[in-house]
Amino acid sequence: MLLLLLLLFLLFVFICSCATGFKLDTLLKLADVKGTDRKTSLLHFVLDQLLKDSPAMHFLPHQLASVKPAANLQV
């Protein structure tokens, strides 16, 4: 779920700054970079900063709850 939040935030930032995008495997690299405590990753840090700077992001999982069921629909 946190990965989804980060992905949406990065997408929003890149769209607003006229960037062309990023590769999803870049997010996996963020998880590989560990802090000095060997538990916290760069991905954790980025998500903490995102949630601190944008409190509305806390509600994003609730707002996206219907996306997965909708994706399973066949028309």
HTML snippet that shows the backbone in 3Dmol.js (N, CA, C, O; Angstrom):
<script src="https://3Dmol.org/build/3Dmol-min.js"></script>
<div id="view" style="width:600px;height:400px;position:relative"></div>
<script>
const pdb = `
ATOM      1  N   MET A   1       0.828  -1.184   0.000  1.00  0.00           N
ATOM      2  CA  MET A   1       0.000   0.000   0.000  1.00  0.00           C
ATOM      3  C   MET A   1       0.876   1.254   0.000  1.00  0.00           C
ATOM      4  O   MET A   1       0.595   2.226  -0.701  1.00  0.00           O
ATOM      5  N   LEU A   2       1.937   1.210   0.795  1.00  0.00           N
ATOM      6  CA  LEU A   2       2.826   2.369   0.837  1.00  0.00           C
ATOM      7  C   LEU A   2       3.526   2.568  -0.499  1.00  0.00           C
ATOM      8  O   LEU A   2       3.799   3.695  -0.913  1.00  0.00           O
ATOM      9  N   LEU A   3       3.809   1.472  -1.156  1.00  0.00           N
ATOM     10  CA  LEU A   3       4.432   1.568  -2.475  1.00  0.00           C
ATOM     11  C   LEU A   3       3.502   2.281  -3.445  1.00  0.00           C
ATOM     12  O   LEU A   3       3.948   3.085  -4.263  1.00  0.00           O
ATOM     13  N   LEU A   4       2.228   1.990  -3.356  1.00  0.00           N
ATOM     14  CA  LEU A   4       1.247   2.660  -4.209  1.00  0.00           C
ATOM     15  C   LEU A   4       1.213   4.159  -3.929  1.00  0.00           C
ATOM     16  O   LEU A   4       1.137   4.973  -4.850  1.00  0.00           O
ATOM     17  N   LEU A   5       1.270   4.508  -2.658  1.00  0.00           N
ATOM     18  CA  LEU A   5       1.298   5.932  -2.301  1.00  0.00           C
ATOM     19  C   LEU A   5       2.506   6.632  -2.898  1.00  0.00           C
ATOM     20  O   LEU A   5       2.400   7.726  -3.453  1.00  0.00           O
ATOM     21  N   LEU A   6       3.646   5.987  -2.777  1.00  0.00           N
ATOM     22  CA  LEU A   6       4.863   6.580  -3.323  1.00  0.00           C
ATOM     23  C   LEU A   6       4.776   6.709  -4.839  1.00  0.00           C
ATOM     24  O   LEU A   6       5.151   7.736  -5.406  1.00  0.00           O
ATOM     25  N   LEU A   7       4.295   5.691  -5.472  1.00  0.00           N
ATOM     26  CA  LEU A   7       4.158   5.707  -6.929  1.00  0.00           C
ATOM     27  C   LEU A   7       3.255   6.851  -7.379  1.00  0.00           C
ATOM     28  O   LEU A   7       3.592   7.585  -8.308  1.00  0.00           O
ATOM     29  N   LEU A   8       2.125   6.999  -6.728  1.00  0.00           N
ATOM     30  CA  LEU A   8       1.206   8.078  -7.095  1.00  0.00           C
ATOM     31  C   LEU A   8       1.805   9.454  -6.832  1.00  0.00           C
ATOM     32  O   LEU A   8       1.622  10.379  -7.624  1.00  0.00           O
ATOM     33  N   PHE A   9       2.516   9.586  -5.726  1.00  0.00           N
ATOM     34  CA  PHE A   9       3.157  10.861  -5.428  1.00  0.00           C
ATOM     35  C   PHE A   9       4.214  11.197  -6.476  1.00  0.00           C
ATOM     36  O   PHE A   9       4.260  12.322  -6.975  1.00  0.00           O
ATOM     37  N   LEU A  10       5.066  10.220  -6.811  1.00  0.00           N
ATOM     38  CA  LEU A  10       6.103  10.467  -7.811  1.00  0.00           C
ATOM     39  C   LEU A  10       5.493  10.805  -9.163  1.00  0.00           C
ATOM     40  O   LEU A  10       5.989  11.673  -9.881  1.00  0.00           O
ATOM     41  N   LEU A  11       4.419  10.116  -9.499  1.00  0.00           N
ATOM     42  CA  LEU A  11       3.737  10.414 -10.752  1.00  0.00           C
ATOM     43  C   LEU A  11       3.209  11.846 -10.744  1.00  0.00           C
ATOM     44  O   LEU A  11       3.350  12.562 -11.734  1.00  0.00           O
ATOM     45  N   PHE A  12       2.609  12.262  -9.647  1.00  0.00           N
ATOM     46  CA  PHE A  12       2.092  13.618  -9.521  1.00  0.00           C
ATOM     47  C   PHE A  12       3.213  14.645  -9.644  1.00  0.00           C
ATOM     48  O   PHE A  12       3.071  15.639 -10.357  1.00  0.00           O
ATOM     49  N   VAL A  13       4.322  14.410  -8.955  1.00  0.00           N
ATOM     50  CA  VAL A  13       5.451  15.344  -8.996  1.00  0.00           C
ATOM     51  C   VAL A  13       6.009  15.441 -10.410  1.00  0.00           C
ATOM     52  O   VAL A  13       6.304  16.538 -10.885  1.00  0.00           O
ATOM     53  N   PHE A  14       6.157  14.317 -11.081  1.00  0.00           N
ATOM     54  CA  PHE A  14       6.730  14.336 -12.422  1.00  0.00           C
ATOM     55  C   PHE A  14       5.789  14.987 -13.429  1.00  0.00           C
ATOM     56  O   PHE A  14       6.244  15.671 -14.345  1.00  0.00           O
ATOM     57  N   ILE A  15       4.499  14.784 -13.273  1.00  0.00           N
ATOM     58  CA  ILE A  15       3.548  15.422 -14.181  1.00  0.00           C
ATOM     59  C   ILE A  15       3.576  16.937 -13.992  1.00  0.00           C
ATOM     60  O   ILE A  15       3.570  17.692 -14.965  1.00  0.00           O
ATOM     61  N   CYS A  16       3.605  17.367 -12.754  1.00  0.00           N
ATOM     62  CA  CYS A  16       3.607  18.805 -12.475  1.00  0.00           C
ATOM     63  C   CYS A  16       4.902  19.481 -12.903  1.00  0.00           C
ATOM     64  O   CYS A  16       4.910  20.674 -13.205  1.00  0.00           O
ATOM     65  N   SER A  17       5.985  18.731 -12.930  1.00  0.00           N
ATOM     66  CA  SER A  17       7.264  19.346 -13.303  1.00  0.00           C
ATOM     67  C   SER A  17       7.621  19.082 -14.764  1.00  0.00           C
ATOM     68  O   SER A  17       8.753  19.322 -15.184  1.00  0.00           O
ATOM     69  N   CYS A  18       6.652  18.588 -15.536  1.00  0.00           N
ATOM     70  CA  CYS A  18       6.828  18.335 -16.968  1.00  0.00           C
ATOM     71  C   CYS A  18       7.908  17.285 -17.242  1.00  0.00           C
ATOM     72  O   CYS A  18       8.527  17.302 -18.306  1.00  0.00           O
ATOM     73  N   ALA A  19       8.135  16.393 -16.317  1.00  0.00           N
ATOM     74  CA  ALA A  19       9.083  15.302 -16.545  1.00  0.00           C
ATOM     75  C   ALA A  19       8.401  14.229 -17.386  1.00  0.00           C
ATOM     76  O   ALA A  19       7.174  14.177 -17.472  1.00  0.00           O
ATOM     77  N   THR A  20       9.202  13.385 -17.995  1.00  0.00           N
ATOM     78  CA  THR A  20       8.639  12.365 -18.866  1.00  0.00           C
ATOM     79  C   THR A  20       8.253  11.094 -18.123  1.00  0.00           C
ATOM     80  O   THR A  20       7.529  10.268 -18.679  1.00  0.00           O
ATOM     81  N   GLY A  21       8.702  10.908 -16.901  1.00  0.00           N
ATOM     82  CA  GLY A  21       8.322   9.738 -16.125  1.00  0.00           C
ATOM     83  C   GLY A  21       9.510   9.079 -15.452  1.00  0.00           C
ATOM     84  O   GLY A  21      10.608   9.633 -15.407  1.00  0.00           O
ATOM     85  N   PHE A  22       9.272   7.894 -14.935  1.00  0.00           N
ATOM     86  CA  PHE A  22      10.314   7.128 -14.273  1.00  0.00           C
ATOM     87  C   PHE A  22       9.992   5.649 -14.431  1.00  0.00           C
ATOM     88  O   PHE A  22       8.864   5.275 -14.751  1.00  0.00           O
ATOM     89  N   LYS A  23      10.985   4.828 -14.207  1.00  0.00           N
ATOM     90  CA  LYS A  23      10.800   3.387 -14.315  1.00  0.00           C
ATOM     91  C   LYS A  23      10.375   2.835 -12.960  1.00  0.00           C
ATOM     92  O   LYS A  23      10.897   3.250 -11.925  1.00  0.00           O
ATOM     93  N   LEU A  24       9.440   1.912 -12.966  1.00  0.00           N
ATOM     94  CA  LEU A  24       8.945   1.355 -11.717  1.00  0.00           C
ATOM     95  C   LEU A  24      10.020   0.603 -10.948  1.00  0.00           C
ATOM     96  O   LEU A  24       9.975   0.554  -9.719  1.00  0.00           O
ATOM     97  N   ASP A  25      10.983   0.017 -11.645  1.00  0.00           N
ATOM     98  CA  ASP A  25      12.027  -0.705 -10.933  1.00  0.00           C
ATOM     99  C   ASP A  25      12.918   0.228 -10.115  1.00  0.00           C
ATOM    100  O   ASP A  25      13.689  -0.234  -9.274  1.00  0.00           O
ATOM    101  N   THR A  26      12.819   1.537 -10.353  1.00  0.00           N
ATOM    102  CA  THR A  26      13.542   2.510  -9.540  1.00  0.00           C
ATOM    103  C   THR A  26      13.050   2.463  -8.101  1.00  0.00           C
ATOM    104  O   THR A  26      13.836   2.655  -7.174  1.00  0.00           O
ATOM    105  N   LEU A  27      11.766   2.212  -7.903  1.00  0.00           N
ATOM    106  CA  LEU A  27      11.221   2.119  -6.546  1.00  0.00           C
ATOM    107  C   LEU A  27      11.844   0.956  -5.785  1.00  0.00           C
ATOM    108  O   LEU A  27      12.062   1.051  -4.577  1.00  0.00           O
ATOM    109  N   LEU A  28      12.131  -0.133  -6.477  1.00  0.00           N
ATOM    110  CA  LEU A  28      12.769  -1.277  -5.824  1.00  0.00           C
ATOM    111  C   LEU A  28      14.171  -0.926  -5.347  1.00  0.00           C
ATOM    112  O   LEU A  28      14.626  -1.430  -4.320  1.00  0.00           O
ATOM    113  N   LYS A  29      14.848  -0.072  -6.082  1.00  0.00           N
ATOM    114  CA  LYS A  29      16.191   0.345  -5.676  1.00  0.00           C
ATOM    115  C   LYS A  29      16.148   1.182  -4.405  1.00  0.00           C
ATOM    116  O   LYS A  29      17.076   1.133  -3.598  1.00  0.00           O
ATOM    117  N   LEU A  30      15.068   1.955  -4.220  1.00  0.00           N
ATOM    118  CA  LEU A  30      14.921   2.743  -2.995  1.00  0.00           C
ATOM    119  C   LEU A  30      14.823   1.835  -1.781  1.00  0.00           C
ATOM    120  O   LEU A  30      15.310   2.180  -0.704  1.00  0.00           O
ATOM    121  N   ALA A  31      14.201   0.682  -1.947  1.00  0.00           N
ATOM    122  CA  ALA A  31      14.064  -0.266  -0.834  1.00  0.00           C
ATOM    123  C   ALA A  31      15.394  -0.929  -0.509  1.00  0.00           C
ATOM    124  O   ALA A  31      15.587  -1.397   0.613  1.00  0.00           O
ATOM    125  N   ASP A  32      16.311  -0.980  -1.463  1.00  0.00           N
ATOM    126  CA  ASP A  32      17.605  -1.629  -1.244  1.00  0.00           C
ATOM    127  C   ASP A  32      18.590  -0.755  -0.475  1.00  0.00           C
ATOM    128  O   ASP A  32      19.521  -1.272   0.142  1.00  0.00           O
ATOM    129  N   VAL A  33      18.400   0.545  -0.505  1.00  0.00           N
ATOM    130  CA  VAL A  33      19.311   1.461   0.191  1.00  0.00           C
ATOM    131  C   VAL A  33      18.870   1.552   1.649  1.00  0.00           C
ATOM    132  O   VAL A  33      17.800   2.081   1.953  1.00  0.00           O
ATOM    133  N   LYS A  34      19.707   1.031   2.548  1.00  0.00           N
ATOM    134  CA  LYS A  34      19.372   0.960   3.971  1.00  0.00           C
ATOM    135  C   LYS A  34      20.050   2.073   4.758  1.00  0.00           C
ATOM    136  O   LYS A  34      21.112   2.570   4.384  1.00  0.00           O
ATOM    137  N   GLY A  35      19.408   2.446   5.855  1.00  0.00           N
ATOM    138  CA  GLY A  35      19.969   3.443   6.754  1.00  0.00           C
ATOM    139  C   GLY A  35      21.005   2.835   7.666  1.00  0.00           C
ATOM    140  O   GLY A  35      21.327   1.654   7.542  1.00  0.00           O
ATOM    141  N   THR A  36      21.530   3.628   8.581  1.00  0.00           N
ATOM    142  CA  THR A  36      22.569   3.149   9.487  1.00  0.00           C
ATOM    143  C   THR A  36      22.048   2.105  10.459  1.00  0.00           C
ATOM    144  O   THR A  36      22.830   1.319  10.992  1.00  0.00           O
ATOM    145  N   ASP A  37      20.733   2.082  10.702  1.00  0.00           N
ATOM    146  CA  ASP A  37      20.171   1.077  11.605  1.00  0.00           C
ATOM    147  C   ASP A  37      19.916  -0.259  10.902  1.00  0.00           C
ATOM    148  O   ASP A  37      19.503  -1.226  11.542  1.00  0.00           O
ATOM    149  N   ARG A  38      20.155  -0.315   9.616  1.00  0.00           N
ATOM    150  CA  ARG A  38      19.993  -1.517   8.778  1.00  0.00           C
ATOM    151  C   ARG A  38      18.545  -1.999   8.686  1.00  0.00           C
ATOM    152  O   ARG A  38      18.288  -3.078   8.151  1.00  0.00           O
ATOM    153  N   LYS A  39      17.599  -1.215   9.202  1.00  0.00           N
ATOM    154  CA  LYS A  39      16.183  -1.573   9.133  1.00  0.00           C
ATOM    155  C   LYS A  39      15.414  -0.614   8.231  1.00  0.00           C
ATOM    156  O   LYS A  39      14.550  -1.032   7.461  1.00  0.00           O
ATOM    157  N   THR A  40      15.733   0.659   8.332  1.00  0.00           N
ATOM    158  CA  THR A  40      15.026   1.680   7.578  1.00  0.00           C
ATOM    159  C   THR A  40      15.639   1.819   6.191  1.00  0.00           C
ATOM    160  O   THR A  40      16.854   1.946   6.045  1.00  0.00           O
ATOM    161  N   SER A  41      14.780   1.794   5.178  1.00  0.00           N
ATOM    162  CA  SER A  41      15.267   1.958   3.813  1.00  0.00           C
ATOM    163  C   SER A  41      15.001   3.387   3.341  1.00  0.00           C
ATOM    164  O   SER A  41      14.281   4.151   3.986  1.00  0.00           O
ATOM    165  N   LEU A  42      15.590   3.720   2.222  1.00  0.00           N
ATOM    166  CA  LEU A  42      15.339   5.028   1.625  1.00  0.00           C
ATOM    167  C   LEU A  42      13.866   5.162   1.250  1.00  0.00           C
ATOM    168  O   LEU A  42      13.304   6.256   1.309  1.00  0.00           O
ATOM    169  N   LEU A  43      13.251   4.064   0.870  1.00  0.00           N
ATOM    170  CA  LEU A  43      11.824   4.076   0.557  1.00  0.00           C
ATOM    171  C   LEU A  43      11.003   4.459   1.783  1.00  0.00           C
ATOM    172  O   LEU A  43      10.058   5.240   1.670  1.00  0.00           O
ATOM    173  N   HIS A  44      11.351   3.920   2.958  1.00  0.00           N
ATOM    174  CA  HIS A  44      10.669   4.297   4.195  1.00  0.00           C
ATOM    175  C   HIS A  44      10.815   5.797   4.450  1.00  0.00           C
ATOM    176  O   HIS A  44       9.850   6.473   4.805  1.00  0.00           O
ATOM    177  N   PHE A  45      12.024   6.301   4.266  1.00  0.00           N
ATOM    178  CA  PHE A  45      12.279   7.717   4.508  1.00  0.00           C
ATOM    179  C   PHE A  45      11.461   8.590   3.571  1.00  0.00           C
ATOM    180  O   PHE A  45      10.853   9.570   4.003  1.00  0.00           O
ATOM    181  N   VAL A  46      11.442   8.238   2.289  1.00  0.00           N
ATOM    182  CA  VAL A  46      10.690   9.024   1.309  1.00  0.00           C
ATOM    183  C   VAL A  46       9.204   9.007   1.655  1.00  0.00           C
ATOM    184  O   VAL A  46       8.537  10.039   1.576  1.00  0.00           O
ATOM    185  N   LEU A  47       8.686   7.852   2.036  1.00  0.00           N
ATOM    186  CA  LEU A  47       7.272   7.772   2.405  1.00  0.00           C
ATOM    187  C   LEU A  47       6.972   8.580   3.661  1.00  0.00           C
ATOM    188  O   LEU A  47       5.945   9.254   3.733  1.00  0.00           O
ATOM    189  N   ASP A  48       7.857   8.519   4.647  1.00  0.00           N
ATOM    190  CA  ASP A  48       7.664   9.328   5.857  1.00  0.00           C
ATOM    191  C   ASP A  48       7.617  10.808   5.525  1.00  0.00           C
ATOM    192  O   ASP A  48       6.773  11.535   6.048  1.00  0.00           O
ATOM    193  N   GLN A  49       8.521  11.263   4.657  1.00  0.00           N
ATOM    194  CA  GLN A  49       8.536  12.669   4.256  1.00  0.00           C
ATOM    195  C   GLN A  49       7.274  13.037   3.483  1.00  0.00           C
ATOM    196  O   GLN A  49       6.710  14.113   3.677  1.00  0.00           O
ATOM    197  N   LEU A  50       6.845  12.152   2.623  1.00  0.00           N
ATOM    198  CA  LEU A  50       5.623  12.384   1.846  1.00  0.00           C
ATOM    199  C   LEU A  50       4.427  12.551   2.768  1.00  0.00           C
ATOM    200  O   LEU A  50       3.641  13.485   2.604  1.00  0.00           O
ATOM    201  N   LEU A  51       4.284  11.660   3.729  1.00  0.00           N
ATOM    202  CA  LEU A  51       3.149  11.733   4.645  1.00  0.00           C
ATOM    203  C   LEU A  51       3.242  12.937   5.570  1.00  0.00           C
ATOM    204  O   LEU A  51       2.221  13.485   5.985  1.00  0.00           O
ATOM    205  N   LYS A  52       4.462  13.351   5.893  1.00  0.00           N
ATOM    206  CA  LYS A  52       4.641  14.524   6.743  1.00  0.00           C
ATOM    207  C   LYS A  52       4.293  15.805   5.976  1.00  0.00           C
ATOM    208  O   LYS A  52       3.652  16.704   6.520  1.00  0.00           O
ATOM    209  N   ASP A  53       4.714  15.879   4.724  1.00  0.00           N
ATOM    210  CA  ASP A  53       4.495  17.084   3.918  1.00  0.00           C
ATOM    211  C   ASP A  53       3.099  17.164   3.319  1.00  0.00           C
ATOM    212  O   ASP A  53       2.599  18.256   3.049  1.00  0.00           O
ATOM    213  N   SER A  54       2.472  16.018   3.111  1.00  0.00           N
ATOM    214  CA  SER A  54       1.143  15.980   2.486  1.00  0.00           C
ATOM    215  C   SER A  54       0.209  15.123   3.325  1.00  0.00           C
ATOM    216  O   SER A  54       0.011  13.950   3.012  1.00  0.00           O
ATOM    217  N   PRO A  55      -0.364  15.676   4.375  1.00  0.00           N
ATOM    218  CA  PRO A  55      -1.233  14.894   5.251  1.00  0.00           C
ATOM    219  C   PRO A  55      -2.435  14.269   4.528  1.00  0.00           C
ATOM    220  O   PRO A  55      -2.971  13.260   4.984  1.00  0.00           O
ATOM    221  N   ALA A  56      -2.852  14.851   3.423  1.00  0.00           N
ATOM    222  CA  ALA A  56      -3.978  14.301   2.679  1.00  0.00           C
ATOM    223  C   ALA A  56      -3.660  12.927   2.097  1.00  0.00           C
ATOM    224  O   ALA A  56      -4.571  12.171   1.759  1.00  0.00           O
ATOM    225  N   MET A  57      -2.377  12.601   1.978  1.00  0.00           N
ATOM    226  CA  MET A  57      -1.983  11.305   1.442  1.00  0.00           C
ATOM    227  C   MET A  57      -2.377  10.158   2.371  1.00  0.00           C
ATOM    228  O   MET A  57      -2.442   9.010   1.930  1.00  0.00           O
ATOM    229  N   HIS A  58      -2.641  10.444   3.645  1.00  0.00           N
ATOM    230  CA  HIS A  58      -3.084   9.414   4.573  1.00  0.00           C
ATOM    231  C   HIS A  58      -4.417   8.814   4.135  1.00  0.00           C
ATOM    232  O   HIS A  58      -4.704   7.657   4.442  1.00  0.00           O
ATOM    233  N   PHE A  59      -5.228   9.585   3.425  1.00  0.00           N
ATOM    234  CA  PHE A  59      -6.554   9.132   3.018  1.00  0.00           C
ATOM    235  C   PHE A  59      -6.562   8.463   1.650  1.00  0.00           C
ATOM    236  O   PHE A  59      -7.598   7.958   1.218  1.00  0.00           O
ATOM    237  N   LEU A  60      -5.428   8.452   0.967  1.00  0.00           N
ATOM    238  CA  LEU A  60      -5.366   7.893  -0.372  1.00  0.00           C
ATOM    239  C   LEU A  60      -5.748   6.415  -0.436  1.00  0.00           C
ATOM    240  O   LEU A  60      -6.487   6.039  -1.346  1.00  0.00           O
ATOM    241  N   PRO A  61      -5.288   5.557   0.477  1.00  0.00           N
ATOM    242  CA  PRO A  61      -5.707   4.149   0.397  1.00  0.00           C
ATOM    243  C   PRO A  61      -7.227   3.987   0.466  1.00  0.00           C
ATOM    244  O   PRO A  61      -7.796   3.150  -0.234  1.00  0.00           O
ATOM    245  N   HIS A  62      -7.873   4.779   1.301  1.00  0.00           N
ATOM    246  CA  HIS A  62      -9.338   4.720   1.399  1.00  0.00           C
ATOM    247  C   HIS A  62      -9.992   5.187   0.098  1.00  0.00           C
ATOM    248  O   HIS A  62     -10.986   4.614  -0.346  1.00  0.00           O
ATOM    249  N   GLN A  63      -9.431   6.220  -0.501  1.00  0.00           N
ATOM    250  CA  GLN A  63      -9.992   6.750  -1.737  1.00  0.00           C
ATOM    251  C   GLN A  63      -9.812   5.798  -2.907  1.00  0.00           C
ATOM    252  O   GLN A  63     -10.604   5.815  -3.849  1.00  0.00           O
ATOM    253  N   LEU A  64      -8.780   4.968  -2.858  1.00  0.00           N
ATOM    254  CA  LEU A  64      -8.500   4.038  -3.952  1.00  0.00           C
ATOM    255  C   LEU A  64      -9.024   2.631  -3.686  1.00  0.00           C
ATOM    256  O   LEU A  64      -8.694   1.704  -4.426  1.00  0.00           O
ATOM    257  N   ALA A  65      -9.828   2.456  -2.654  1.00  0.00           N
ATOM    258  CA  ALA A  65     -10.309   1.125  -2.277  1.00  0.00           C
ATOM    259  C   ALA A  65     -11.116   0.460  -3.386  1.00  0.00           C
ATOM    260  O   ALA A  65     -11.128  -0.768  -3.476  1.00  0.00           O
ATOM    261  N   SER A  66     -11.778   1.224  -4.219  1.00  0.00           N
ATOM    262  CA  SER A  66     -12.619   0.633  -5.260  1.00  0.00           C
ATOM    263  C   SER A  66     -11.858   0.372  -6.561  1.00  0.00           C
ATOM    264  O   SER A  66     -12.442  -0.164  -7.503  1.00  0.00           O
ATOM    265  N   VAL A  67     -10.602   0.726  -6.640  1.00  0.00           N
ATOM    266  CA  VAL A  67      -9.854   0.553  -7.884  1.00  0.00           C
ATOM    267  C   VAL A  67      -9.635  -0.922  -8.209  1.00  0.00           C
ATOM    268  O   VAL A  67      -9.845  -1.342  -9.347  1.00  0.00           O
ATOM    269  N   LYS A  68      -9.215  -1.712  -7.220  1.00  0.00           N
ATOM    270  CA  LYS A  68      -8.942  -3.121  -7.472  1.00  0.00           C
ATOM    271  C   LYS A  68     -10.208  -3.872  -7.890  1.00  0.00           C
ATOM    272  O   LYS A  68     -10.166  -4.615  -8.871  1.00  0.00           O
ATOM    273  N   PRO A  69     -11.334  -3.708  -7.182  1.00  0.00           N
ATOM    274  CA  PRO A  69     -12.553  -4.392  -7.660  1.00  0.00           C
ATOM    275  C   PRO A  69     -12.975  -3.929  -9.060  1.00  0.00           C
ATOM    276  O   PRO A  69     -13.463  -4.730  -9.857  1.00  0.00           O
ATOM    277  N   ALA A  70     -12.792  -2.663  -9.353  1.00  0.00           N
ATOM    278  CA  ALA A  70     -13.162  -2.159 -10.673  1.00  0.00           C
ATOM    279  C   ALA A  70     -12.258  -2.740 -11.757  1.00  0.00           C
ATOM    280  O   ALA A  70     -12.704  -2.972 -12.880  1.00  0.00           O
ATOM    281  N   ALA A  71     -10.998  -2.973 -11.425  1.00  0.00           N
ATOM    282  CA  ALA A  71     -10.072  -3.530 -12.415  1.00  0.00           C
ATOM    283  C   ALA A  71     -10.429  -4.979 -12.764  1.00  0.00           C
ATOM    284  O   ALA A  71     -10.087  -5.462 -13.844  1.00  0.00           O
ATOM    285  N   ASN A  72     -11.107  -5.660 -11.859  1.00  0.00           N
ATOM    286  CA  ASN A  72     -11.492  -7.051 -12.095  1.00  0.00           C
ATOM    287  C   ASN A  72     -12.769  -7.197 -12.912  1.00  0.00           C
ATOM    288  O   ASN A  72     -13.108  -8.301 -13.337  1.00  0.00           O
ATOM    289  N   LEU A  73     -13.470  -6.112 -13.132  1.00  0.00           N
ATOM    290  CA  LEU A  73     -14.714  -6.171 -13.916  1.00  0.00           C
ATOM    291  C   LEU A  73     -14.417  -6.419 -15.387  1.00  0.00           C
ATOM    292  O   LEU A  73     -13.453  -5.897 -15.947  1.00  0.00           O
ATOM    293  N   GLN A  74     -15.252  -7.212 -15.979  1.00  0.00           N
ATOM    294  CA  GLN A  74     -15.129  -7.458 -17.418  1.00  0.00           C
ATOM    295  C   GLN A  74     -16.393  -6.964 -18.073  1.00  0.00           C
ATOM    296  O   GLN A  74     -17.504  -7.298 -17.660  1.00  0.00           O
ATOM    297  N   VAL A  75     -16.207  -6.166 -19.097  1.00  0.00           N
ATOM    298  CA  VAL A  75     -17.350  -5.574 -19.782  1.00  0.00           C
ATOM    299  C   VAL A  75     -17.582  -6.286 -21.102  1.00  0.00           C
ATOM    300  O   VAL A  75     -18.505  -5.936 -21.838  1.00  0.00           O
TER     301      VAL A  75
END
`;
const viewer = $3Dmol.createViewer("view");
viewer.addModel(pdb, "pdb");
viewer.setStyle({}, {cartoon: {color: "spectrum"}});
viewer.zoomTo();
viewer.render();
</script>
